Amino acid sequence: MSDTSGKQQNTAAFYGQAVASFSIAMAATAIGIFKLSADAWVRAFLGIAVLYLVTSAFTLAKVIRDRQESAERTFSPFEKL
């Protein structure tokens, strides 16, 4: 009996596109904040806000993924441990 999981794997191209898109978005935001004609403390505040937004978005994505994965699992009494 083969042990195949029904979990879908992403392709390398999809992973690369996601990383490139994230990198471009972060670079564009950083350049925009750096070029903003405002005081240094305003630019610093915006930079910290962007970093907080990114980390909370990653956390939210992980929580949603974990909840979906736990909802998909159905355990039978004869399941291999």
VENCORHU-V105839 format. One record per backbone hydrogen bond with DSSP energy under -1.0 kcal/mol. CO is the residue of the C=O (numbers start at 1). NH is the residue of the N-H. If there is no record, write none. Layout:
co: [CO/CO]
nh: [NH/NH]
This chain:
co: [2/11/12/13/14/15/16/17/18/19/20/21/22/23/24/25/26/27/28/29/30/31/36/39/40/41/42/43/44/45/46/47/48/49/50/51/52/53/54/55/56/57/58/59/60/61/62/63/64/65/66/67/68/69/76]
nh: [4/15/16/17/18/19/20/21/22/23/24/25/26/27/28/29/30/31/32/33/34/35/38/43/44/45/46/47/48/49/50/51/52/53/54/55/56/57/58/59/60/61/62/63/64/65/66/67/68/69/70/71/72/73/79]
